[in-house]
Amino acid sequence: KQWYQRRVAITSGGLLFGVTSIFNTAMAFAAFQRCVFAFGLSSVIRLSQRLGPVQLSKEYFINAVLEDSAHYFLYAACFASHKPTTIIAVVPTLYCFLQASVFLEKTIKECSGATWSRIRLQLERVKGNQQKMLRLCATAEIFIMPLVLMQLFTGQCGSILTPLVYYQFLMLRYMSRRNPYVRNAFSELKLSINQLIYKPACPAIIRNIVTKAMSLIERLSPVAYQQQ
């Protein structure tokens, strides 16, 4: 079962790469849909591994909502009929790449030889950059929100409900117990923006607009989960 999940993840990553390299609109849309579906399927399999079979109970639902896998199933459902967009593809691509590297590292653990040693060395480098990749995923998840809003007003959004569903996804990621990267990314972005708008060269009107926008975002932000 675990092997099947990893295979789905690897397939998803391969299809995602196709989205960014195929310029035919029809083929890109089909590849995008397939890779989003594969990412959602991978998330469902991981969720079932952590929580077991689906149960129609309040406790199971609460536990499921707290799981990162459930969040990414919602992500996949949100963009199932969306227009192919590279930044949307970044999140599943990086997660699938990380999952595939972990699976490959376990698979070749007992293998010997110069070739396998070089592969293990590259996998160690991937492992060493894991936090950077997760931070990149978190940043991409944040910037997708304004992108989806712009696509809604330009008629490129898959559904009028997409921004609402994605907002719920982003709030779940912000409150994640196991993955603090979205919260950290929000804090880092806020710090960087404050450094820019409070420079003497920044016009006062721009400073006021950005400050009010940041205050609105903070009011919309949920209370982060506090680790007991």
N, C-alpha and C positions, 0 to 999 in steps of 0.2 A: 504493500500500500504506500509506504513512504517512497519507494523507488518510483511508483507511478506518479506521485505528486511531483517529484523532481523532474521527471520526464516531461510532464505538462509544463513545468516552469521553463525548461530548456526550449521546448517547442514555442512557447509564448515569446521568449526572447528572440528567437530566430524570425518569427513572423513580424515582430516589432521592428526589427532591423529592415525588413522588407518595406515597411510603411515609409520609412525615411529615404529609401533609395529608389522606389518605383514612382515614376512621374505620371503614369496613366491613372487618371482620376478614379475610374471604375475599379481597377485592380487595387489601388491604394485603399479605397473604402472597404473592399472585401477583406484585405489583409488586416486592416485596422480592426474590423469587427471580430475577425477570428482570434487575433491576439488578445483583445479585451476579453473575449469569451474564455480563452484559455487561462488568462490571469484570474478571472472570476472563479473558474473551476478549481484552479490551484488553491485559491483562498478557501473555498468550501471544503476541500479535502483536508487542508490544515486545520480548519475549524473543527471538523469531525474528529480529527486525531486528538485535539486538546479537550473537547467536551463530550465526546462519545456520540451515540445516536441522538437524533433530534427528539426532544421531549416537549410536549405541549404543556409547559408549566411556566409560571412566572419566574421562578428561580433560574431555569435554563435560559430564558430570554434575557434576563438581566446579565447573566454571566456571558452570554453571546455578545451582547452589546459592548461589553468591556474588552473583548478580544480584538486585536489588530486585524486578524483574518476577516472578521465580520465587517470591519471598516473598509477593507479593500474589496470585499464582495460588493459593498455598496458603491464603491468607486467604479468597479466594472459595470454594474447595472446602470450607473449614472451616464456612462459614455458608450453604452451598447449601440446606440443609433446616432452617435455624434459624428460630425465632420472630422475626418482625419487631421489631427493636429500634433505636431512634433512634441511639444512640451507635455502634452497629455500622455504621450508614449514614453516619455523619459522615466516616469515612476515605475511602471511595470517592467521596463527594460532593465533598470538597475537592480530592482529586487530579484528578478529572475536570474540575472547575472550572478548576484551574490548567492542565491540558492544553488545554482548550478555549480559554482566554485566549491561550496561546502560539500555538495554531493560527490563531486569529482575527487576532492581531497580524501574523503573517506574511502572511495572506491579504489584508489591507487596507493593506499597507505602501505600495503604489503608488497607492492611491486618494487623491483630493483632494476638498476640500469641507469646509464647516463641520461637517456631521454626522459625517464620518469623523474629523475632528480631535477632536471631543468624545469619540468612541468610543476613539480612541487615547489620549486623556488618562485615561480611566477604566481602560484596560488598563495604562497606566503605574502607576496607583495600585495595581492588583492586583499588578503586578510588585514594587512597593515593599513590599507586605505579604506577599510570598511566604514569607519566613522565619517570620513569625508564624503563617501557615497551616500550615506544615510542623511547627512546634512544637505547634500544636493537634492535628494528626494524631497526632504521637508521644504526646502526653498521653492522647488518646483510646484509642490502642492499648494503653497501660499499664492504664487503668481498665477496659478490656473484660475483662481476665483475672479480677479478682475478681467482676465481674458474671456471667461465664460460670459460675464456680464456684457462685454463689448460685442461678443458674437451674438448675444441675444438681441441687441439693438440693431445689428446689421443683418439679421435674418439667417445667420450661419449656425445657430444653436440647434441641437437635435430636438429639444423640447423646451417649452416655456417653463417646465418644472425643473430643468437641469440645474439652474442656479440655486434653487431652494434645496434640492437634494444634495448638491455639492457643499452648500453651506453647512448642512447637518454633518456631512462627512468630515469637513474641516474642523468642526467643533469636537467631534469624536477624536480626531487625531490630536487636537490640542489637549484633551483630557486623558490621553492614553497613559496607562499605568506603566507599560513596559518600554515605551518609546518617547522620550522627552524631546526629540529633535525638532518637532514643530514648535513647541513652546520656546525652545532655545532660539530657533530661527526668527520667530516673531520679536524676541527681545533684541537679537543682534540687528535686525532690520530697523527697529525703533531707534536703537543707539546710533546707527549709521545715518539715518535720516535726520535725527536731532543735530548731529555734528554738521550736516550740510546746511540745514535751514537757519541755524544760529550763527553762521558765518556772516561777517559784515557785508559781503558781496551779495547776499541773498536778499531780494526785494521783500519788503514788509508784507505786501499782499500775498506773495507766495508762501511766506512763513505762516500767515494767518490761516490760509486755506489748508495747508498741510497739517497744521496743528489741530484744526477743527476735524479734519478727516481722521486723524489718529485718535482723537477723543471719541469719535463715533465708533471706530473699530474696537476700542477698549471697552466701551459700554456693551457692545455686542458679544464680546468675548466671555466664555463661561468661566466658572471657577475651576481651576485646574485640580485634578485628583491629587490628594495629598497622601503620600505613602505612609502607612501606619508603621 
